[in-house]
Amino acid sequence: MKVQASRIDLSSSQWKTALGSAIWVLVVCFSVESVGEDRGWLDIRNFGATPSDNTDDALSIQKAIDEARRRGVGVFVPKGTFLIGSTLLLPSHVRIRGCGDLSVIKLCDGANTNMFENADPERGNEGIEITRLKLDGNRGKQDLGRVLEINYFVIRTKRAFRCRFQDLTIVNAPGDGIANWGGQYNLYSRITVVSAYRYGIQLQGAKGFGPVRANTVQQCAAYDCGWDGITLGHASDNEIIECNAYRNGHAGIAGDRANGVRVASCLVYENKFYGIAVADAALRTPPHGWIVQSNRVFRNREGGIGVLNGAYDVAVLDNSIANNDGEGIRIGQDCHAVLVRGNRISRNGRDGIRVLGAMAVQITNNICWNNGRSRRGAGIACLGSPRKPVRMVVITGNICFDNQRVPTQQQGIRAIKDEQIIIQNNVCPTPAHAGAPSPERASH
């Protein structure tokens, strides 16, 4: 039997990335286990921690953390599963590293506590690093009543600055996977959160801890979480880049009173609310300054991208939005200063783009097709009311075709109860020419 070596391209970027990551893990594990403290790492086994022995290793690991901080070295977690029954406290500049998913720290049955916290939440800590570990919150073995009341976290930091959390797998969190309260300039990279009871990753400006600012969530994944996959609240100037958020119980990515947020190049699908939601749940502080760009958003239950609750100064640019049960993009009541440009919106259950009681909205250079598949829908719909008319909206340069599941009822652009609306230079067929090879140019 001949093997066709040409089928495997060893020069491809995927092979190089995967091979490089595997070699790096092997090098780290071998070097640290071989020379231990000589290379600046303290092995937790030297402090009494024993893998896979069903005993509580929290005190041993904490001793290693405290000694590492005193000596200015790192903490190494070798291969195996280590159980903890109490919270590990992280001082500033501590580094904890393992061998990827081979190094597991798991919460003991009935521990009912957070797994990691920073040591000084009042004054804050900085420079904490946790990398290459699997963290198991053991949610099924915690007291559900206490979990509902208190909300336990796998990692929770308060006033943490310039910290790095990278290459982590977090499973079965009894509350949130990772929570950052009032932290700034932190990096969350290549983290996967699976089956958290509430949020996968939460950046929250909690009361008494100030806003959460200038953090980056990059190449992370959150799925099968009970609430939002990735969420921001009372936050400003944060980035969510190249992340995956899917099959979550609410939104994939959401902001509640969060400003200056950039969500770019993410894959968001099969969430029970909007894929990406810009909102203010309390209806007190509308979010603003969002850029939602170059994301793929599909098969979400409520809709693709929701700009809601009076949000303003929002740009929705160059996204691919398809097969959502509701609208592709929804601009909600009292929203204003919204730009929707260059999006490809198709096969959604209702309108491709729906504007409700908003003002100062520009919709330009979008392509909308095959929308309204499950309910009545248009390519672009502006639907006001006597109390909340749509005002000062410009719809220009869009292409809308084959919208509405009944061909004779196709509507490229629909406007009701509108004031000061300009519709010009769009390409969309009239009902008489629905699906025609050369659609008419319509202006209103």
C-alpha positions as CSV (number, residue, x, y, z in Angstrom):
1,M,0.0,0.0,0.0
2,K,1.4,3.4,-1.0
3,V,1.2,6.4,1.3
4,Q,0.7,9.6,-0.6
5,A,3.0,12.0,1.4
6,S,1.8,14.9,-0.7
7,R,-1.6,14.8,1.1
8,I,0.1,16.2,4.3
9,D,1.5,19.6,3.9
10,L,4.1,19.9,6.6
11,S,4.8,23.4,5.6
12,S,1.3,24.7,6.3
13,S,0.8,27.2,9.1
14,Q,-1.6,24.8,10.9
15,W,1.0,22.1,11.1
16,K,3.6,24.5,12.3
17,T,1.4,26.0,14.9
18,A,0.2,22.6,16.3
19,L,3.7,21.1,16.2
20,G,5.2,24.2,17.8
21,S,2.6,24.1,20.6
22,A,3.2,20.4,21.3
23,I,7.0,20.8,21.3
24,W,6.7,23.8,23.7
25,V,4.6,21.8,26.2
26,L,7.0,18.9,26.1
27,V,10.0,21.2,26.5
28,V,8.4,23.0,29.5
29,C,7.3,19.8,31.2
30,F,10.6,18.0,30.7
31,S,12.8,20.9,31.6
32,V,10.9,21.8,34.8
33,E,10.4,18.2,35.9
34,S,14.1,17.4,35.2
35,V,15.8,20.3,36.9
36,G,13.0,21.6,39.1
37,E,14.2,24.5,41.3
38,D,17.4,24.9,39.4
39,R,15.5,26.5,36.5
40,G,13.5,28.9,38.8
41,W,10.4,26.7,39.4
42,L,9.2,25.1,42.6
43,D,7.5,21.7,42.1
44,I,4.4,21.5,44.3
45,R,5.2,17.8,45.0
46,N,8.2,19.0,47.0
47,F,5.7,20.8,49.4
48,G,3.6,17.7,50.0
49,A,1.2,17.7,47.1
50,T,0.5,14.3,45.7
51,P,-1.3,13.7,42.3
52,S,-4.3,11.5,42.0
53,D,-4.5,10.4,45.7
54,N,-7.9,11.8,46.7
55,T,-6.4,14.0,49.4
56,D,-6.7,17.8,49.8
57,D,-3.5,19.4,48.4
58,A,-4.6,23.1,49.0
59,L,-2.2,23.7,51.9
60,S,0.7,22.2,50.1
61,I,0.1,24.2,46.9
62,Q,-0.4,27.4,49.0
63,K,3.0,26.8,50.7
64,A,4.6,26.5,47.3
65,I,2.9,29.7,46.1
66,D,4.1,31.6,49.2
67,E,7.6,30.3,49.0
68,A,7.8,31.1,45.3
69,R,6.7,34.6,45.9
70,R,9.4,35.0,48.6
71,R,12.1,33.7,46.4
72,G,11.0,35.3,43.2
73,V,10.5,32.0,41.3
74,G,7.6,30.2,39.7
75,V,5.3,27.3,40.8
76,F,5.2,24.2,38.7
77,V,2.2,21.8,38.6
78,P,3.3,18.5,37.2
79,K,1.1,15.9,35.4
80,G,-1.7,14.5,37.5
81,T,-4.9,15.6,39.3
82,F,-4.5,17.7,42.4
83,L,-7.5,18.3,44.7
84,I,-8.1,21.5,46.6
85,G,-10.7,22.1,49.3
86,S,-10.0,25.8,50.0
87,T,-9.2,28.9,48.0
88,L,-5.7,29.4,46.7
89,L,-4.5,33.0,47.3
90,L,-2.3,34.6,44.7
91,P,0.1,37.4,45.7
92,S,1.6,39.8,43.2
93,H,4.1,38.5,40.6
94,V,3.4,34.9,41.3
95,R,3.7,32.5,38.3
96,I,1.9,29.1,38.1
97,R,2.5,26.8,35.2
98,G,1.6,23.3,34.3
99,C,1.7,20.8,31.4
100,G,-1.5,21.8,29.7
101,D,-4.5,19.5,30.2
102,L,-2.2,16.9,31.8
103,S,-1.9,19.1,34.9
104,V,-5.3,19.3,36.6
105,I,-6.4,21.2,39.7
106,K,-9.8,20.1,40.8
107,L,-12.2,21.4,43.5
108,C,-13.0,18.8,46.2
109,D,-16.5,17.4,46.6
110,G,-18.5,19.8,48.7
111,A,-15.8,22.4,49.0
112,N,-18.3,25.2,48.1
113,T,-15.6,27.9,47.6
114,N,-13.7,29.8,44.9
115,M,-10.6,28.0,43.5
116,F,-8.3,31.0,43.0
117,E,-8.4,34.6,44.3
118,N,-5.8,37.4,44.4
119,A,-4.4,37.8,47.9
120,D,-5.0,41.6,48.4
121,P,-8.3,42.6,46.8
122,E,-8.5,45.9,48.8
123,R,-5.2,47.4,47.5
124,G,-4.9,45.1,44.5
125,N,-2.3,42.8,43.0
126,E,-0.3,42.9,39.8
127,G,1.7,40.6,37.6
128,I,-0.1,37.3,38.4
129,E,0.4,34.6,35.8
130,I,-1.5,31.3,35.5
131,T,-0.7,29.3,32.4
132,R,-1.0,25.8,30.9
133,L,-3.4,24.2,33.4
134,K,-6.8,22.5,33.4
135,L,-9.1,23.7,36.2
136,D,-12.1,21.6,37.2
137,G,-14.8,23.3,39.3
138,N,-16.5,20.0,40.0
139,R,-19.9,21.7,39.8
140,G,-21.9,18.5,40.2
141,K,-20.4,17.8,43.6
142,Q,-21.0,21.2,45.1
143,D,-24.0,22.3,47.2
144,L,-26.4,23.7,44.5
145,G,-28.3,25.8,47.1
146,R,-25.1,27.6,48.1
147,V,-24.0,27.9,44.5
148,L,-27.2,29.7,43.6
149,E,-26.9,32.0,46.6
150,I,-23.2,32.9,46.5
151,N,-21.9,32.1,43.0
152,Y,-18.5,30.4,43.3
153,F,-15.7,31.1,40.8
154,V,-12.8,29.1,39.4
155,I,-10.7,32.3,39.2
156,R,-11.8,35.6,40.6
157,T,-9.6,38.6,40.8
158,K,-10.4,42.0,42.4
159,R,-8.3,45.0,41.4
160,A,-5.8,42.9,39.5
161,F,-3.5,44.7,37.2
162,R,-1.2,43.6,34.3
163,C,-1.9,39.9,34.9
164,R,-1.8,37.1,32.3
165,F,-4.1,34.1,32.2
166,Q,-3.2,31.9,29.2
167,D,-3.6,28.4,27.8
168,L,-6.2,27.3,30.4
169,T,-9.0,24.8,30.2
170,I,-11.8,25.5,32.7
171,V,-14.6,23.0,33.1
172,N,-17.7,22.6,35.3
173,A,-17.4,26.0,37.1
174,P,-20.0,26.1,39.9
175,G,-20.4,29.8,39.1
176,D,-18.3,31.9,36.7
177,G,-15.3,30.4,34.9
178,I,-13.2,33.6,35.2
179,A,-14.3,36.9,36.8
180,N,-12.3,40.1,36.8
181,W,-13.7,42.8,39.1
182,G,-12.2,46.2,38.7
183,G,-9.0,45.0,37.0
184,Q,-7.0,46.8,34.3
185,Y,-4.5,45.9,31.6
186,N,-5.0,42.1,32.0
187,L,-4.6,39.5,29.2
188,Y,-6.9,36.5,28.8
189,S,-5.5,34.4,26.0
190,R,-6.3,30.9,24.6
191,I,-8.7,30.0,27.4
192,T,-11.5,27.5,27.0
193,V,-14.4,27.6,29.4
194,V,-16.9,24.8,29.2
195,S,-20.1,24.3,31.2
196,A,-19.8,27.2,33.6
197,Y,-23.0,27.5,35.7
198,R,-23.2,31.3,34.9
199,Y,-20.7,33.3,32.8
200,G,-17.8,31.8,31.0
201,I,-15.6,35.0,31.2
202,Q,-16.8,38.0,33.1
203,L,-15.2,41.4,33.2
204,Q,-17.1,43.4,35.7
205,G,-16.7,46.9,37.2
206,A,-18.1,45.8,40.6
207,K,-19.3,48.2,43.2
208,G,-16.4,49.4,45.3
209,F,-13.8,48.2,42.9
210,G,-14.0,50.7,40.1
211,P,-14.4,50.1,36.4
212,V,-12.8,47.3,34.5
213,R,-10.6,48.9,31.8
214,A,-8.2,48.1,29.0
215,N,-8.3,44.3,29.2
216,T,-7.9,42.0,26.3
217,V,-9.7,38.7,25.8
218,Q,-8.1,37.0,22.8
219,Q,-8.5,33.6,21.2
220,C,-10.7,32.3,24.0
221,A,-13.7,30.0,23.8
222,A,-16.8,29.9,26.0
223,Y,-19.5,27.3,25.4
224,D,-22.3,25.5,27.1
225,C,-22.4,28.1,29.9
226,G,-25.6,28.9,31.7
227,W,-25.6,32.6,30.9
228,D,-23.4,34.7,28.6
229,G,-20.3,33.1,27.2
230,I,-18.2,36.4,27.5
231,T,-19.7,39.4,29.3
232,L,-18.6,42.9,30.2
233,G,-20.3,45.2,32.7
234,H,-19.4,48.8,33.9
235,A,-16.4,48.4,31.6
236,S,-14.5,50.6,29.3
237,D,-11.9,50.3,26.5
238,N,-11.7,46.5,26.4
239,E,-11.2,44.1,23.5
240,I,-12.6,40.7,22.6
241,I,-10.7,39.4,19.6
242,E,-10.8,36.1,17.7
243,C,-13.0,34.4,20.3
244,N,-15.6,31.6,20.0
245,A,-18.9,31.8,22.0
246,Y,-21.5,29.2,21.3
247,R,-24.4,27.2,22.8
248,N,-24.6,29.5,25.8
249,G,-27.8,30.0,27.8
250,H,-28.1,33.7,27.0
251,A,-25.9,35.8,24.7
252,G,-22.6,34.6,23.2
253,I,-20.9,38.0,23.8
254,A,-22.7,40.7,25.7
255,G,-22.0,44.1,27.3
256,D,-24.1,45.7,30.0
257,R,-23.3,49.4,30.5
258,A,-19.9,48.7,28.8
259,N,-18.3,51.5,26.7
260,G,-15.5,51.6,24.2
261,V,-15.6,47.8,23.5
262,R,-14.1,46.3,20.3
263,V,-15.5,42.8,19.3
264,A,-13.6,41.6,16.2
265,S,-13.1,38.4,14.3
266,C,-15.2,36.2,16.6
267,L,-17.3,33.1,15.9
268,V,-20.6,33.3,17.7
269,Y,-23.4,30.8,17.2
270,E,-26.3,28.8,18.7
271,N,-26.8,31.0,21.7
272,K,-30.3,31.4,23.2
273,F,-30.3,35.3,23.1
274,Y,-28.5,37.4,20.5
275,G,-25.1,36.3,19.4
276,I,-23.7,39.7,20.2
277,A,-25.7,42.0,22.4
278,V,-24.9,45.7,23.2
279,A,-27.3,46.6,25.9
280,D,-28.1,48.2,29.3
281,A,-30.3,45.7,31.3
282,A,-31.1,48.3,33.9
283,L,-32.1,51.0,31.3
284,R,-30.0,53.6,33.2
285,T,-26.7,54.0,31.5
286,P,-26.8,53.3,27.7
287,P,-23.6,51.8,26.3
288,H,-21.6,53.6,23.7
289,G,-18.4,53.5,21.7
290,W,-18.7,49.9,20.5
291,I,-17.1,48.5,17.3
292,V,-18.5,45.1,16.2
293,Q,-16.4,44.1,13.2
294,S,-15.6,41.1,11.0
295,N,-17.5,38.5,13.1
296,R,-19.3,35.4,12.0
297,V,-22.7,35.3,13.8
298,F,-25.2,32.5,13.0
299,R,-28.0,30.3,14.3
300,N,-28.7,32.3,17.4
301,R,-32.2,32.2,18.8
302,E,-33.2,35.8,19.3
303,G,-31.1,37.3,16.5
304,G,-27.6,37.9,15.3
305,I,-26.4,41.3,16.6
306,G,-28.6,43.4,18.9
307,V,-27.9,47.1,19.5
308,L,-30.4,47.7,22.3
309,N,-31.6,49.9,25.1
310,G,-30.5,53.3,23.9
311,A,-27.0,52.4,22.9
312,Y,-25.2,55.0,20.8
313,D,-22.0,55.7,18.9
314,V,-22.0,52.0,17.7
315,A,-20.4,50.7,14.5
316,V,-21.5,47.3,13.1
317,L,-19.0,46.6,10.2
318,D,-18.2,43.8,7.8
319,N,-19.9,41.0,9.7
320,S,-21.3,37.8,8.2
321,I,-24.7,37.1,9.8
322,A,-26.8,34.2,8.8
323,N,-29.5,31.7,9.8
324,N,-30.5,33.4,13.1
325,D,-34.1,32.8,14.2
326,G,-34.8,36.5,14.6
327,E,-33.3,39.6,12.8
328,G,-29.8,39.6,11.5
329,I,-29.2,43.1,13.1
330,R,-31.6,44.9,15.4
331,I,-31.3,48.6,16.3
332,G,-33.6,49.0,19.3
333,Q,-35.6,51.9,20.6
334,D,-33.8,55.2,21.6
335,C,-30.6,54.0,20.0
336,H,-28.8,56.7,18.0
337,A,-25.6,57.4,16.1
338,V,-25.3,53.9,14.7
339,L,-23.4,52.9,11.6
340,V,-24.3,49.6,9.9
341,R,-21.9,49.1,6.9
342,G,-20.5,46.3,4.8
343,N,-22.4,43.4,6.4
344,R,-23.5,40.2,4.6
345,I,-26.9,39.2,6.1
346,S,-28.7,36.2,4.8
347,R,-31.3,33.5,5.7
348,N,-32.4,35.0,9.0
349,G,-35.9,34.3,10.3
350,R,-37.1,37.9,10.2
351,D,-35.7,41.1,8.7
352,G,-32.1,41.3,7.7
353,I,-31.7,44.7,9.4
354,R,-34.5,46.0,11.7
355,V,-34.6,49.6,13.1
356,L,-37.2,50.3,15.8
357,G,-37.7,53.8,17.1
358,A,-34.1,54.8,16.6
359,M,-32.6,57.9,15.2
360,A,-29.4,59.0,13.4
361,V,-28.8,55.6,11.8
362,Q,-26.7,55.1,8.6
363,I,-27.2,51.8,6.8
364,T,-24.9,51.5,3.8
365,N,-23.3,49.0,1.5
366,N,-24.8,45.9,3.1
367,I,-26.0,42.8,1.2
368,C,-29.3,41.3,2.5
369,W,-30.8,38.2,0.9
370,N,-33.1,35.3,1.8
371,N,-34.3,36.9,5.0
372,G,-37.8,36.5,6.4
373,R,-37.5,32.7,6.1
374,S,-39.7,31.8,9.1
375,R,-41.7,35.0,9.6
376,R,-42.5,38.1,7.6
377,G,-39.4,40.0,6.9
378,A,-37.7,42.5,4.6
379,G,-34.1,43.0,3.7
380,I,-34.1,46.3,5.7
381,A,-37.1,47.4,7.8
382,C,-37.6,50.7,9.6
383,L,-40.5,50.4,11.9
384,G,-41.5,53.3,14.1
385,S,-44.6,54.1,16.1
386,P,-46.5,57.4,16.8
387,R,-44.6,57.6,20.1
388,K,-41.2,56.3,18.8
389,P,-40.8,57.2,15.1
390,V,-37.7,56.3,13.2
391,R,-35.9,59.6,12.5
392,M,-32.9,60.8,10.5
393,V,-32.1,57.5,8.9
394,V,-30.0,57.1,5.7
395,I,-30.3,53.9,3.8
396,T,-28.0,53.9,0.8
397,G,-25.9,51.7,-1.4
398,N,-27.4,48.4,-0.2
399,I,-28.3,45.3,-2.2
400,C,-31.5,43.5,-1.1
401,F,-33.0,40.5,-2.9
402,D,-35.0,37.3,-2.4
403,N,-36.2,38.4,1.0
404,Q,-39.5,37.0,2.4
405,R,-40.3,33.3,2.1
406,V,-43.3,34.0,-0.1
407,P,-41.8,35.3,-3.4
408,T,-44.8,37.5,-4.4
409,Q,-44.4,39.4,-1.0
410,Q,-40.8,40.2,-1.3
411,Q,-39.7,43.5,0.2
412,G,-36.3,44.8,-0.2
413,I,-36.7,47.9,2.1
414,R,-39.8,48.6,4.2
415,A,-40.5,51.8,6.2
416,I,-43.4,52.5,8.5
417,K,-44.1,55.6,10.7
418,D,-40.8,57.2,9.7
419,E,-39.6,60.8,9.7
420,Q,-36.7,62.3,7.8
421,I,-35.7,59.0,6.2
422,I,-33.6,58.9,3.0
423,I,-33.6,55.7,0.9
424,Q,-31.6,56.1,-2.2
425,N,-29.2,54.3,-4.6
426,N,-30.1,50.8,-3.3
427,V,-30.6,47.8,-5.5
428,C,-33.6,45.7,-4.7
429,P,-36.3,44.0,-6.8
430,T,-40.0,45.1,-6.8
431,P,-42.5,42.3,-6.2
432,A,-43.1,42.1,-10.0
433,H,-39.5,41.5,-10.6
434,A,-38.6,39.4,-7.6
435,G,-35.7,37.2,-8.3
436,A,-35.2,38.7,-11.7
437,P,-31.6,38.5,-13.1
438,S,-31.3,42.3,-13.3
439,P,-33.0,43.8,-10.3
440,E,-34.3,47.4,-10.5
441,R,-32.7,50.3,-8.8
442,A,-35.1,51.7,-6.2
443,S,-35.1,55.0,-4.5
444,H,-37.5,56.7,-2.1
